[in-house]
Amino acid sequence: MKLLAAPFVLLLAIVVGLLKLIVGLSTFVLGLLAALLLLLAFPMLFSLSVAGGLVLIVLAFLISPIGIALVVGGLLACLQGLYTSLRRFLLS
């Protein structure tokens, strides 16, 4: 069983490492974009269109680190837990 699990551990190590890098970089970039959208939403909310301002606020929330990135981080944590479990199985 351990011989069959070894390639999966290696693959999961590579995938988890790459996904951590991608999530970290995208969280930074999307956080900056969320701040920009929020700055654009307030003048629109009070002058041009209330609905347009609310849409921008919702979009800023979704792309912020509190929105979708939090869900992706949770999924990544589950994947890392699977990697840790398989690695412990190999080392036992």
PyMOL Python script that loads the backbone (N, CA, C, O; Angstrom):
from pymol import cmd

cmd.read_pdbstr("""\
ATOM      1  N   MET A   1       0.819  -1.192   0.000  1.00  0.00           N
ATOM      2  CA  MET A   1       0.000   0.000   0.000  1.00  0.00           C
ATOM      3  C   MET A   1       0.867   1.263   0.000  1.00  0.00           C
ATOM      4  O   MET A   1       0.541   2.263  -0.639  1.00  0.00           O
ATOM      5  N   LYS A   2       1.978   1.186   0.733  1.00  0.00           N
ATOM      6  CA  LYS A   2       2.833   2.364   0.819  1.00  0.00           C
ATOM      7  C   LYS A   2       3.472   2.688  -0.518  1.00  0.00           C
ATOM      8  O   LYS A   2       3.694   3.857  -0.834  1.00  0.00           O
ATOM      9  N   LEU A   3       3.769   1.672  -1.302  1.00  0.00           N
ATOM     10  CA  LEU A   3       4.343   1.917  -2.625  1.00  0.00           C
ATOM     11  C   LEU A   3       3.335   2.597  -3.554  1.00  0.00           C
ATOM     12  O   LEU A   3       3.714   3.398  -4.408  1.00  0.00           O
ATOM     13  N   LEU A   4       2.080   2.280  -3.385  1.00  0.00           N
ATOM     14  CA  LEU A   4       1.051   2.922  -4.197  1.00  0.00           C
ATOM     15  C   LEU A   4       0.780   4.352  -3.742  1.00  0.00           C
ATOM     16  O   LEU A   4       0.404   5.196  -4.555  1.00  0.00           O
ATOM     17  N   ALA A   5       0.964   4.633  -2.462  1.00  0.00           N
ATOM     18  CA  ALA A   5       0.683   5.958  -1.929  1.00  0.00           C
ATOM     19  C   ALA A   5       1.816   6.951  -2.184  1.00  0.00           C
ATOM     20  O   ALA A   5       1.580   8.159  -2.195  1.00  0.00           O
ATOM     21  N   ALA A   6       3.028   6.471  -2.386  1.00  0.00           N
ATOM     22  CA  ALA A   6       4.193   7.347  -2.539  1.00  0.00           C
ATOM     23  C   ALA A   6       4.064   8.339  -3.709  1.00  0.00           C
ATOM     24  O   ALA A   6       4.359   9.519  -3.518  1.00  0.00           O
ATOM     25  N   PRO A   7       3.638   7.914  -4.909  1.00  0.00           N
ATOM     26  CA  PRO A   7       3.500   8.904  -5.987  1.00  0.00           C
ATOM     27  C   PRO A   7       2.431   9.955  -5.691  1.00  0.00           C
ATOM     28  O   PRO A   7       2.566  11.107  -6.103  1.00  0.00           O
ATOM     29  N   PHE A   8       1.369   9.566  -4.977  1.00  0.00           N
ATOM     30  CA  PHE A   8       0.326  10.518  -4.643  1.00  0.00           C
ATOM     31  C   PHE A   8       0.831  11.563  -3.647  1.00  0.00           C
ATOM     32  O   PHE A   8       0.444  12.730  -3.710  1.00  0.00           O
ATOM     33  N   VAL A   9       1.695  11.133  -2.732  1.00  0.00           N
ATOM     34  CA  VAL A   9       2.270  12.071  -1.772  1.00  0.00           C
ATOM     35  C   VAL A   9       3.140  13.087  -2.492  1.00  0.00           C
ATOM     36  O   VAL A   9       3.076  14.281  -2.200  1.00  0.00           O
ATOM     37  N   LEU A  10       3.944  12.623  -3.422  1.00  0.00           N
ATOM     38  CA  LEU A  10       4.793  13.529  -4.192  1.00  0.00           C
ATOM     39  C   LEU A  10       3.945  14.489  -5.022  1.00  0.00           C
ATOM     40  O   LEU A  10       4.220  15.688  -5.068  1.00  0.00           O
ATOM     41  N   LEU A  11       2.928  13.965  -5.669  1.00  0.00           N
ATOM     42  CA  LEU A  11       2.044  14.803  -6.477  1.00  0.00           C
ATOM     43  C   LEU A  11       1.308  15.828  -5.618  1.00  0.00           C
ATOM     44  O   LEU A  11       1.195  16.992  -5.999  1.00  0.00           O
ATOM     45  N   LEU A  12       0.811  15.401  -4.468  1.00  0.00           N
ATOM     46  CA  LEU A  12       0.113  16.327  -3.571  1.00  0.00           C
ATOM     47  C   LEU A  12       1.052  17.387  -3.021  1.00  0.00           C
ATOM     48  O   LEU A  12       0.640  18.532  -2.834  1.00  0.00           O
ATOM     49  N   ALA A  13       2.298  17.035  -2.758  1.00  0.00           N
ATOM     50  CA  ALA A  13       3.266  18.014  -2.270  1.00  0.00           C
ATOM     51  C   ALA A  13       3.481  19.110  -3.304  1.00  0.00           C
ATOM     52  O   ALA A  13       3.522  20.293  -2.964  1.00  0.00           O
ATOM     53  N   ILE A  14       3.617  18.719  -4.551  1.00  0.00           N
ATOM     54  CA  ILE A  14       3.827  19.694  -5.620  1.00  0.00           C
ATOM     55  C   ILE A  14       2.575  20.543  -5.829  1.00  0.00           C
ATOM     56  O   ILE A  14       2.664  21.765  -5.949  1.00  0.00           O
ATOM     57  N   VAL A  15       1.413  19.902  -5.874  1.00  0.00           N
ATOM     58  CA  VAL A  15       0.159  20.624  -6.113  1.00  0.00           C
ATOM     59  C   VAL A  15      -0.145  21.592  -4.974  1.00  0.00           C
ATOM     60  O   VAL A  15      -0.529  22.735  -5.220  1.00  0.00           O
ATOM     61  N   VAL A  16       0.023  21.144  -3.732  1.00  0.00           N
ATOM     62  CA  VAL A  16      -0.254  22.015  -2.585  1.00  0.00           C
ATOM     63  C   VAL A  16       0.699  23.210  -2.580  1.00  0.00           C
ATOM     64  O   VAL A  16       0.277  24.334  -2.311  1.00  0.00           O
ATOM     65  N   GLY A  17       1.962  22.979  -2.870  1.00  0.00           N
ATOM     66  CA  GLY A  17       2.929  24.084  -2.925  1.00  0.00           C
ATOM     67  C   GLY A  17       2.570  25.108  -3.986  1.00  0.00           C
ATOM     68  O   GLY A  17       2.594  26.311  -3.728  1.00  0.00           O
ATOM     69  N   LEU A  18       2.237  24.634  -5.178  1.00  0.00           N
ATOM     70  CA  LEU A  18       1.862  25.554  -6.253  1.00  0.00           C
ATOM     71  C   LEU A  18       0.562  26.292  -5.937  1.00  0.00           C
ATOM     72  O   LEU A  18       0.445  27.490  -6.196  1.00  0.00           O
ATOM     73  N   LEU A  19      -0.404  25.580  -5.381  1.00  0.00           N
ATOM     74  CA  LEU A  19      -1.671  26.226  -5.053  1.00  0.00           C
ATOM     75  C   LEU A  19      -1.512  27.256  -3.944  1.00  0.00           C
ATOM     76  O   LEU A  19      -2.186  28.286  -3.964  1.00  0.00           O
ATOM     77  N   LYS A  20      -0.640  27.004  -2.981  1.00  0.00           N
ATOM     78  CA  LYS A  20      -0.382  27.996  -1.934  1.00  0.00           C
ATOM     79  C   LYS A  20       0.207  29.264  -2.538  1.00  0.00           C
ATOM     80  O   LYS A  20      -0.174  30.373  -2.161  1.00  0.00           O
ATOM     81  N   LEU A  21       1.122  29.103  -3.463  1.00  0.00           N
ATOM     82  CA  LEU A  21       1.721  30.254  -4.136  1.00  0.00           C
ATOM     83  C   LEU A  21       0.674  31.027  -4.924  1.00  0.00           C
ATOM     84  O   LEU A  21       0.604  32.253  -4.838  1.00  0.00           O
ATOM     85  N   ILE A  22      -0.129  30.318  -5.683  1.00  0.00           N
ATOM     86  CA  ILE A  22      -1.154  30.969  -6.502  1.00  0.00           C
ATOM     87  C   ILE A  22      -2.182  31.676  -5.627  1.00  0.00           C
ATOM     88  O   ILE A  22      -2.559  32.812  -5.914  1.00  0.00           O
ATOM     89  N   VAL A  23      -2.641  31.020  -4.562  1.00  0.00           N
ATOM     90  CA  VAL A  23      -3.640  31.625  -3.672  1.00  0.00           C
ATOM     91  C   VAL A  23      -3.055  32.844  -2.976  1.00  0.00           C
ATOM     92  O   VAL A  23      -3.741  33.855  -2.826  1.00  0.00           O
ATOM     93  N   GLY A  24      -1.800  32.768  -2.549  1.00  0.00           N
ATOM     94  CA  GLY A  24      -1.162  33.910  -1.899  1.00  0.00           C
ATOM     95  C   GLY A  24      -1.055  35.112  -2.818  1.00  0.00           C
ATOM     96  O   GLY A  24      -1.387  36.232  -2.432  1.00  0.00           O
ATOM     97  N   LEU A  25      -0.590  34.876  -4.034  1.00  0.00           N
ATOM     98  CA  LEU A  25      -0.458  35.975  -4.992  1.00  0.00           C
ATOM     99  C   LEU A  25      -1.812  36.537  -5.413  1.00  0.00           C
ATOM    100  O   LEU A  25      -1.986  37.752  -5.506  1.00  0.00           O
ATOM    101  N   SER A  26      -2.760  35.652  -5.662  1.00  0.00           N
ATOM    102  CA  SER A  26      -4.071  36.128  -6.104  1.00  0.00           C
ATOM    103  C   SER A  26      -4.797  36.861  -4.980  1.00  0.00           C
ATOM    104  O   SER A  26      -5.530  37.813  -5.248  1.00  0.00           O
ATOM    105  N   THR A  27      -4.611  36.439  -3.728  1.00  0.00           N
ATOM    106  CA  THR A  27      -5.225  37.143  -2.604  1.00  0.00           C
ATOM    107  C   THR A  27      -4.681  38.564  -2.510  1.00  0.00           C
ATOM    108  O   THR A  27      -5.433  39.503  -2.249  1.00  0.00           O
ATOM    109  N   PHE A  28      -3.389  38.724  -2.719  1.00  0.00           N
ATOM    110  CA  PHE A  28      -2.787  40.054  -2.692  1.00  0.00           C
ATOM    111  C   PHE A  28      -3.338  40.932  -3.810  1.00  0.00           C
ATOM    112  O   PHE A  28      -3.765  42.061  -3.572  1.00  0.00           O
ATOM    113  N   VAL A  29      -3.323  40.406  -5.020  1.00  0.00           N
ATOM    114  CA  VAL A  29      -3.784  41.186  -6.174  1.00  0.00           C
ATOM    115  C   VAL A  29      -5.276  41.488  -6.072  1.00  0.00           C
ATOM    116  O   VAL A  29      -5.705  42.615  -6.324  1.00  0.00           O
ATOM    117  N   LEU A  30      -6.065  40.483  -5.704  1.00  0.00           N
ATOM    118  CA  LEU A  30      -7.501  40.708  -5.594  1.00  0.00           C
ATOM    119  C   LEU A  30      -7.849  41.602  -4.409  1.00  0.00           C
ATOM    120  O   LEU A  30      -8.860  42.303  -4.446  1.00  0.00           O
ATOM    121  N   GLY A  31      -7.041  41.590  -3.373  1.00  0.00           N
ATOM    122  CA  GLY A  31      -7.245  42.531  -2.266  1.00  0.00           C
ATOM    123  C   GLY A  31      -7.051  43.963  -2.707  1.00  0.00           C
ATOM    124  O   GLY A  31      -7.816  44.846  -2.320  1.00  0.00           O
ATOM    125  N   LEU A  32      -6.024  44.201  -3.520  1.00  0.00           N
ATOM    126  CA  LEU A  32      -5.815  45.546  -4.069  1.00  0.00           C
ATOM    127  C   LEU A  32      -6.964  45.953  -4.988  1.00  0.00           C
ATOM    128  O   LEU A  32      -7.423  47.094  -4.947  1.00  0.00           O
ATOM    129  N   LEU A  33      -7.422  45.024  -5.809  1.00  0.00           N
ATOM    130  CA  LEU A  33      -8.533  45.307  -6.708  1.00  0.00           C
ATOM    131  C   LEU A  33      -9.824  45.565  -5.926  1.00  0.00           C
ATOM    132  O   LEU A  33     -10.619  46.425  -6.306  1.00  0.00           O
ATOM    133  N   ALA A  34     -10.030  44.826  -4.840  1.00  0.00           N
ATOM    134  CA  ALA A  34     -11.215  45.035  -3.999  1.00  0.00           C
ATOM    135  C   ALA A  34     -11.187  46.426  -3.363  1.00  0.00           C
ATOM    136  O   ALA A  34     -12.215  47.098  -3.287  1.00  0.00           O
ATOM    137  N   ALA A  35     -10.016  46.851  -2.911  1.00  0.00           N
ATOM    138  CA  ALA A  35      -9.898  48.189  -2.335  1.00  0.00           C
ATOM    139  C   ALA A  35     -10.200  49.266  -3.382  1.00  0.00           C
ATOM    140  O   ALA A  35     -10.856  50.264  -3.086  1.00  0.00           O
ATOM    141  N   LEU A  36      -9.716  49.053  -4.599  1.00  0.00           N
ATOM    142  CA  LEU A  36     -10.002  50.004  -5.679  1.00  0.00           C
ATOM    143  C   LEU A  36     -11.489  50.044  -6.009  1.00  0.00           C
ATOM    144  O   LEU A  36     -12.053  51.122  -6.197  1.00  0.00           O
ATOM    145  N   LEU A  37     -12.125  48.884  -6.079  1.00  0.00           N
ATOM    146  CA  LEU A  37     -13.568  48.847  -6.337  1.00  0.00           C
ATOM    147  C   LEU A  37     -14.350  49.533  -5.225  1.00  0.00           C
ATOM    148  O   LEU A  37     -15.336  50.223  -5.485  1.00  0.00           O
ATOM    149  N   LEU A  38     -13.913  49.343  -4.004  1.00  0.00           N
ATOM    150  CA  LEU A  38     -14.601  49.971  -2.879  1.00  0.00           C
ATOM    151  C   LEU A  38     -14.445  51.492  -2.933  1.00  0.00           C
ATOM    152  O   LEU A  38     -15.384  52.230  -2.633  1.00  0.00           O
ATOM    153  N   LEU A  39     -13.260  51.951  -3.316  1.00  0.00           N
ATOM    154  CA  LEU A  39     -13.057  53.395  -3.458  1.00  0.00           C
ATOM    155  C   LEU A  39     -13.905  53.978  -4.588  1.00  0.00           C
ATOM    156  O   LEU A  39     -14.353  55.121  -4.503  1.00  0.00           O
ATOM    157  N   LEU A  40     -14.121  53.203  -5.633  1.00  0.00           N
ATOM    158  CA  LEU A  40     -14.971  53.662  -6.736  1.00  0.00           C
ATOM    159  C   LEU A  40     -16.452  53.555  -6.407  1.00  0.00           C
ATOM    160  O   LEU A  40     -17.267  54.283  -6.973  1.00  0.00           O
ATOM    161  N   ALA A  41     -16.804  52.656  -5.500  1.00  0.00           N
ATOM    162  CA  ALA A  41     -18.212  52.412  -5.185  1.00  0.00           C
ATOM    163  C   ALA A  41     -18.831  53.561  -4.403  1.00  0.00           C
ATOM    164  O   ALA A  41     -19.987  53.911  -4.638  1.00  0.00           O
ATOM    165  N   PHE A  42     -18.089  54.148  -3.486  1.00  0.00           N
ATOM    166  CA  PHE A  42     -18.689  55.179  -2.650  1.00  0.00           C
ATOM    167  C   PHE A  42     -19.099  56.436  -3.417  1.00  0.00           C
ATOM    168  O   PHE A  42     -20.205  56.926  -3.192  1.00  0.00           O
ATOM    169  N   PRO A  43     -18.277  56.982  -4.303  1.00  0.00           N
ATOM    170  CA  PRO A  43     -18.768  58.130  -5.074  1.00  0.00           C
ATOM    171  C   PRO A  43     -19.961  57.763  -5.971  1.00  0.00           C
ATOM    172  O   PRO A  43     -20.882  58.560  -6.154  1.00  0.00           O
ATOM    173  N   MET A  44     -19.927  56.550  -6.524  1.00  0.00           N
ATOM    174  CA  MET A  44     -21.038  56.123  -7.371  1.00  0.00           C
ATOM    175  C   MET A  44     -22.311  55.941  -6.540  1.00  0.00           C
ATOM    176  O   MET A  44     -23.411  56.256  -6.992  1.00  0.00           O
ATOM    177  N   LEU A  45     -22.147  55.439  -5.341  1.00  0.00           N
ATOM    178  CA  LEU A  45     -23.285  55.189  -4.455  1.00  0.00           C
ATOM    179  C   LEU A  45     -24.004  56.491  -4.100  1.00  0.00           C
ATOM    180  O   LEU A  45     -25.232  56.524  -4.033  1.00  0.00           O
ATOM    181  N   PHE A  46     -23.251  57.546  -3.876  1.00  0.00           N
ATOM    182  CA  PHE A  46     -23.851  58.796  -3.427  1.00  0.00           C
ATOM    183  C   PHE A  46     -24.157  59.783  -4.539  1.00  0.00           C
ATOM    184  O   PHE A  46     -24.866  60.761  -4.300  1.00  0.00           O
ATOM    185  N   SER A  47     -23.648  59.566  -5.750  1.00  0.00           N
ATOM    186  CA  SER A  47     -23.894  60.558  -6.791  1.00  0.00           C
ATOM    187  C   SER A  47     -24.600  59.988  -8.023  1.00  0.00           C
ATOM    188  O   SER A  47     -25.607  60.544  -8.462  1.00  0.00           O
ATOM    189  N   LEU A  48     -24.105  58.920  -8.571  1.00  0.00           N
ATOM    190  CA  LEU A  48     -24.629  58.448  -9.846  1.00  0.00           C
ATOM    191  C   LEU A  48     -25.781  57.461  -9.687  1.00  0.00           C
ATOM    192  O   LEU A  48     -26.919  57.759 -10.050  1.00  0.00           O
ATOM    193  N   SER A  49     -25.481  56.302  -9.148  1.00  0.00           N
ATOM    194  CA  SER A  49     -26.479  55.244  -9.102  1.00  0.00           C
ATOM    195  C   SER A  49     -26.297  54.417  -7.829  1.00  0.00           C
ATOM    196  O   SER A  49     -25.223  53.873  -7.573  1.00  0.00           O
ATOM    197  N   VAL A  50     -27.356  54.336  -7.046  1.00  0.00           N
ATOM    198  CA  VAL A  50     -27.289  53.543  -5.822  1.00  0.00           C
ATOM    199  C   VAL A  50     -27.102  52.071  -6.161  1.00  0.00           C
ATOM    200  O   VAL A  50     -26.308  51.386  -5.517  1.00  0.00           O
ATOM    201  N   ALA A  51     -27.819  51.576  -7.159  1.00  0.00           N
ATOM    202  CA  ALA A  51     -27.711  50.165  -7.543  1.00  0.00           C
ATOM    203  C   ALA A  51     -26.307  49.842  -8.046  1.00  0.00           C
ATOM    204  O   ALA A  51     -25.754  48.795  -7.705  1.00  0.00           O
ATOM    205  N   GLY A  52     -25.731  50.717  -8.843  1.00  0.00           N
ATOM    206  CA  GLY A  52     -24.372  50.496  -9.340  1.00  0.00           C
ATOM    207  C   GLY A  52     -23.352  50.496  -8.214  1.00  0.00           C
ATOM    208  O   GLY A  52     -22.416  49.697  -8.220  1.00  0.00           O
ATOM    209  N   GLY A  53     -23.529  51.396  -7.244  1.00  0.00           N
ATOM    210  CA  GLY A  53     -22.638  51.427  -6.093  1.00  0.00           C
ATOM    211  C   GLY A  53     -22.741  50.174  -5.253  1.00  0.00           C
ATOM    212  O   GLY A  53     -21.730  49.652  -4.781  1.00  0.00           O
ATOM    213  N   LEU A  54     -23.966  49.684  -5.062  1.00  0.00           N
ATOM    214  CA  LEU A  54     -24.157  48.454  -4.299  1.00  0.00           C
ATOM    215  C   LEU A  54     -23.553  47.247  -5.014  1.00  0.00           C
ATOM    216  O   LEU A  54     -22.987  46.361  -4.374  1.00  0.00           O
ATOM    217  N   VAL A  55     -23.673  47.216  -6.324  1.00  0.00           N
ATOM    218  CA  VAL A  55     -23.073  46.129  -7.104  1.00  0.00           C
ATOM    219  C   VAL A  55     -21.556  46.134  -6.939  1.00  0.00           C
ATOM    220  O   VAL A  55     -20.945  45.078  -6.768  1.00  0.00           O
ATOM    221  N   LEU A  56     -20.949  47.315  -6.990  1.00  0.00           N
ATOM    222  CA  LEU A  56     -19.497  47.401  -6.813  1.00  0.00           C
ATOM    223  C   LEU A  56     -19.079  46.981  -5.405  1.00  0.00           C
ATOM    224  O   LEU A  56     -18.038  46.348  -5.229  1.00  0.00           O
ATOM    225  N   ILE A  57     -19.885  47.329  -4.405  1.00  0.00           N
ATOM    226  CA  ILE A  57     -19.562  46.923  -3.035  1.00  0.00           C
ATOM    227  C   ILE A  57     -19.637  45.403  -2.897  1.00  0.00           C
ATOM    228  O   ILE A  57     -18.779  44.795  -2.258  1.00  0.00           O
ATOM    229  N   VAL A  58     -20.655  44.791  -3.491  1.00  0.00           N
ATOM    230  CA  VAL A  58     -20.782  43.326  -3.435  1.00  0.00           C
ATOM    231  C   VAL A  58     -19.624  42.660  -4.174  1.00  0.00           C
ATOM    232  O   VAL A  58     -19.071  41.674  -3.689  1.00  0.00           O
ATOM    233  N   LEU A  59     -19.256  43.181  -5.328  1.00  0.00           N
ATOM    234  CA  LEU A  59     -18.110  42.624  -6.061  1.00  0.00           C
ATOM    235  C   LEU A  59     -16.816  42.772  -5.264  1.00  0.00           C
ATOM    236  O   LEU A  59     -15.989  41.860  -5.239  1.00  0.00           O
ATOM    237  N   ALA A  60     -16.644  43.914  -4.619  1.00  0.00           N
ATOM    238  CA  ALA A  60     -15.448  44.122  -3.801  1.00  0.00           C
ATOM    239  C   ALA A  60     -15.407  43.113  -2.656  1.00  0.00           C
ATOM    240  O   ALA A  60     -14.338  42.609  -2.311  1.00  0.00           O
ATOM    241  N   PHE A  61     -16.572  42.815  -2.061  1.00  0.00           N
ATOM    242  CA  PHE A  61     -16.605  41.820  -0.985  1.00  0.00           C
ATOM    243  C   PHE A  61     -16.253  40.430  -1.509  1.00  0.00           C
ATOM    244  O   PHE A  61     -15.499  39.696  -0.871  1.00  0.00           O
ATOM    245  N   LEU A  62     -16.797  40.072  -2.662  1.00  0.00           N
ATOM    246  CA  LEU A  62     -16.559  38.724  -3.188  1.00  0.00           C
ATOM    247  C   LEU A  62     -15.098  38.482  -3.542  1.00  0.00           C
ATOM    248  O   LEU A  62     -14.589  37.382  -3.325  1.00  0.00           O
ATOM    249  N   ILE A  63     -14.413  39.487  -4.082  1.00  0.00           N
ATOM    250  CA  ILE A  63     -13.019  39.270  -4.476  1.00  0.00           C
ATOM    251  C   ILE A  63     -12.044  39.614  -3.368  1.00  0.00           C
ATOM    252  O   ILE A  63     -10.837  39.434  -3.530  1.00  0.00           O
ATOM    253  N   SER A  64     -12.543  40.107  -2.246  1.00  0.00           N
ATOM    254  CA  SER A  64     -11.662  40.430  -1.126  1.00  0.00           C
ATOM    255  C   SER A  64     -11.209  39.129  -0.456  1.00  0.00           C
ATOM    256  O   SER A  64     -11.760  38.063  -0.734  1.00  0.00           O
ATOM    257  N   PRO A  65     -10.203  39.216   0.428  1.00  0.00           N
ATOM    258  CA  PRO A  65      -9.759  38.007   1.143  1.00  0.00           C
ATOM    259  C   PRO A  65     -10.832  37.411   2.052  1.00  0.00           C
ATOM    260  O   PRO A  65     -10.680  36.282   2.518  1.00  0.00           O
ATOM    261  N   ILE A  66     -11.900  38.139   2.309  1.00  0.00           N
ATOM    262  CA  ILE A  66     -12.976  37.617   3.156  1.00  0.00           C
ATOM    263  C   ILE A  66     -13.966  36.811   2.318  1.00  0.00           C
ATOM    264  O   ILE A  66     -14.662  35.956   2.866  1.00  0.00           O
ATOM    265  N   GLY A  67     -14.052  37.050   1.027  1.00  0.00           N
ATOM    266  CA  GLY A  67     -15.057  36.408   0.183  1.00  0.00           C
ATOM    267  C   GLY A  67     -14.621  35.053  -0.343  1.00  0.00           C
ATOM    268  O   GLY A  67     -14.404  34.112   0.420  1.00  0.00           O
ATOM    269  N   ILE A  68     -14.498  34.972  -1.638  1.00  0.00           N
ATOM    270  CA  ILE A  68     -14.201  33.709  -2.311  1.00  0.00           C
ATOM    271  C   ILE A  68     -12.825  33.157  -1.915  1.00  0.00           C
ATOM    272  O   ILE A  68     -12.644  31.942  -1.847  1.00  0.00           O
ATOM    273  N   ALA A  69     -11.874  34.028  -1.661  1.00  0.00           N
ATOM    274  CA  ALA A  69     -10.528  33.571  -1.293  1.00  0.00           C
ATOM    275  C   ALA A  69     -10.543  32.786   0.013  1.00  0.00           C
ATOM    276  O   ALA A  69      -9.722  31.888   0.200  1.00  0.00           O
ATOM    277  N   LEU A  70     -11.462  33.109   0.917  1.00  0.00           N
ATOM    278  CA  LEU A  70     -11.579  32.362   2.164  1.00  0.00           C
ATOM    279  C   LEU A  70     -12.050  30.937   1.903  1.00  0.00           C
ATOM    280  O   LEU A  70     -11.577  29.997   2.542  1.00  0.00           O
ATOM    281  N   VAL A  71     -12.970  30.778   0.977  1.00  0.00           N
ATOM    282  CA  VAL A  71     -13.462  29.441   0.613  1.00  0.00           C
ATOM    283  C   VAL A  71     -12.340  28.629  -0.044  1.00  0.00           C
ATOM    284  O   VAL A  71     -12.154  27.452   0.264  1.00  0.00           O
ATOM    285  N   VAL A  72     -11.607  29.261  -0.940  1.00  0.00           N
ATOM    286  CA  VAL A  72     -10.500  28.577  -1.613  1.00  0.00           C
ATOM    287  C   VAL A  72      -9.420  28.194  -0.601  1.00  0.00           C
ATOM    288  O   VAL A  72      -8.834  27.115  -0.694  1.00  0.00           O
ATOM    289  N   GLY A  73      -9.160  29.070   0.357  1.00  0.00           N
ATOM    290  CA  GLY A  73      -8.193  28.749   1.403  1.00  0.00           C
ATOM    291  C   GLY A  73      -8.631  27.551   2.233  1.00  0.00           C
ATOM    292  O   GLY A  73      -7.800  26.727   2.616  1.00  0.00           O
ATOM    293  N   GLY A  74      -9.918  27.444   2.512  1.00  0.00           N
ATOM    294  CA  GLY A  74     -10.436  26.287   3.239  1.00  0.00           C
ATOM    295  C   GLY A  74     -10.278  25.001   2.460  1.00  0.00           C
ATOM    296  O   GLY A  74      -9.915  23.967   3.020  1.00  0.00           O
ATOM    297  N   LEU A  75     -10.554  25.064   1.156  1.00  0.00           N
ATOM    298  CA  LEU A  75     -10.366  23.881   0.307  1.00  0.00           C
ATOM    299  C   LEU A  75      -8.896  23.488   0.222  1.00  0.00           C
ATOM    300  O   LEU A  75      -8.561  22.303   0.207  1.00  0.00           O
ATOM    301  N   LEU A  76      -8.030  24.480   0.168  1.00  0.00           N
ATOM    302  CA  LEU A  76      -6.600  24.208   0.148  1.00  0.00           C
ATOM    303  C   LEU A  76      -6.152  23.579   1.466  1.00  0.00           C
ATOM    304  O   LEU A  76      -5.292  22.698   1.471  1.00  0.00           O
ATOM    305  N   ALA A  77      -6.724  24.020   2.571  1.00  0.00           N
ATOM    306  CA  ALA A  77      -6.391  23.419   3.871  1.00  0.00           C
ATOM    307  C   ALA A  77      -6.821  21.957   3.917  1.00  0.00           C
ATOM    308  O   ALA A  77      -6.114  21.125   4.485  1.00  0.00           O
ATOM    309  N   CYS A  78      -7.961  21.633   3.332  1.00  0.00           N
ATOM    310  CA  CYS A  78      -8.397  20.229   3.269  1.00  0.00           C
ATOM    311  C   CYS A  78      -7.441  19.396   2.431  1.00  0.00           C
ATOM    312  O   CYS A  78      -7.110  18.269   2.798  1.00  0.00           O
ATOM    313  N   LEU A  79      -7.003  19.940   1.319  1.00  0.00           N
ATOM    314  CA  LEU A  79      -6.057  19.238   0.455  1.00  0.00           C
ATOM    315  C   LEU A  79      -4.725  19.042   1.171  1.00  0.00           C
ATOM    316  O   LEU A  79      -4.099  17.991   1.036  1.00  0.00           O
ATOM    317  N   GLN A  80      -4.291  20.039   1.929  1.00  0.00           N
ATOM    318  CA  GLN A  80      -3.054  19.900   2.684  1.00  0.00           C
ATOM    319  C   GLN A  80      -3.216  18.879   3.808  1.00  0.00           C
ATOM    320  O   GLN A  80      -2.265  18.170   4.137  1.00  0.00           O
ATOM    321  N   GLY A  81      -4.397  18.797   4.396  1.00  0.00           N
ATOM    322  CA  GLY A  81      -4.654  17.768   5.405  1.00  0.00           C
ATOM    323  C   GLY A  81      -4.551  16.370   4.818  1.00  0.00           C
ATOM    324  O   GLY A  81      -4.015  15.464   5.456  1.00  0.00           O
ATOM    325  N   LEU A  82      -5.064  16.188   3.598  1.00  0.00           N
ATOM    326  CA  LEU A  82      -4.944  14.902   2.908  1.00  0.00           C
ATOM    327  C   LEU A  82      -3.480  14.569   2.654  1.00  0.00           C
ATOM    328  O   LEU A  82      -3.056  13.428   2.837  1.00  0.00           O
ATOM    329  N   TYR A  83      -2.715  15.560   2.235  1.00  0.00           N
ATOM    330  CA  TYR A  83      -1.279  15.357   2.004  1.00  0.00           C
ATOM    331  C   TYR A  83      -0.571  14.946   3.298  1.00  0.00           C
ATOM    332  O   TYR A  83       0.246  14.025   3.300  1.00  0.00           O
ATOM    333  N   THR A  84      -0.888  15.628   4.386  1.00  0.00           N
ATOM    334  CA  THR A  84      -0.261  15.314   5.671  1.00  0.00           C
ATOM    335  C   THR A  84      -0.622  13.902   6.131  1.00  0.00           C
ATOM    336  O   THR A  84       0.225  13.174   6.647  1.00  0.00           O
ATOM    337  N   SER A  85      -1.875  13.527   5.940  1.00  0.00           N
ATOM    338  CA  SER A  85      -2.297  12.176   6.331  1.00  0.00           C
ATOM    339  C   SER A  85      -1.579  11.107   5.526  1.00  0.00           C
ATOM    340  O   SER A  85      -1.118  10.111   6.085  1.00  0.00           O
ATOM    341  N   LEU A  86      -1.481  11.306   4.218  1.00  0.00           N
ATOM    342  CA  LEU A  86      -0.766  10.333   3.388  1.00  0.00           C
ATOM    343  C   LEU A  86       0.703  10.272   3.729  1.00  0.00           C
ATOM    344  O   LEU A  86       1.292   9.191   3.733  1.00  0.00           O
ATOM    345  N   ARG A  87       1.308  11.412   4.016  1.00  0.00           N
ATOM    346  CA  ARG A  87       2.731  11.424   4.361  1.00  0.00           C
ATOM    347  C   ARG A  87       2.965  10.690   5.677  1.00  0.00           C
ATOM    348  O   ARG A  87       3.930   9.937   5.803  1.00  0.00           O
ATOM    349  N   ARG A  88       2.086  10.905   6.661  1.00  0.00           N
ATOM    350  CA  ARG A  88       2.213  10.189   7.933  1.00  0.00           C
ATOM    351  C   ARG A  88       2.023   8.684   7.730  1.00  0.00           C
ATOM    352  O   ARG A  88       2.680   7.880   8.391  1.00  0.00           O
ATOM    353  N   PHE A  89       1.132   8.307   6.824  1.00  0.00           N
ATOM    354  CA  PHE A  89       0.951   6.890   6.525  1.00  0.00           C
ATOM    355  C   PHE A  89       2.223   6.286   5.951  1.00  0.00           C
ATOM    356  O   PHE A  89       2.598   5.164   6.289  1.00  0.00           O
ATOM    357  N   LEU A  90       2.879   7.037   5.082  1.00  0.00           N
ATOM    358  CA  LEU A  90       4.125   6.531   4.496  1.00  0.00           C
ATOM    359  C   LEU A  90       5.241   6.419   5.530  1.00  0.00           C
ATOM    360  O   LEU A  90       6.055   5.496   5.474  1.00  0.00           O
ATOM    361  N   LEU A  91       5.277   7.346   6.459  1.00  0.00           N
ATOM    362  CA  LEU A  91       6.363   7.347   7.440  1.00  0.00           C
ATOM    363  C   LEU A  91       6.105   6.412   8.620  1.00  0.00           C
ATOM    364  O   LEU A  91       7.001   6.181   9.432  1.00  0.00           O
ATOM    365  N   SER A  92       4.899   5.878   8.721  1.00  0.00           N
ATOM    366  CA  SER A  92       4.607   4.981   9.865  1.00  0.00           C
ATOM    367  C   SER A  92       5.088   3.565   9.610  1.00  0.00           C
ATOM    368  O   SER A  92       4.923   2.694  10.463  1.00  0.00           O
TER     369      SER A  92
END
""", "prot")
cmd.dss("prot")
cmd.show_as("cartoon", "prot")
cmd.util.cbc("prot")
cmd.orient("prot")
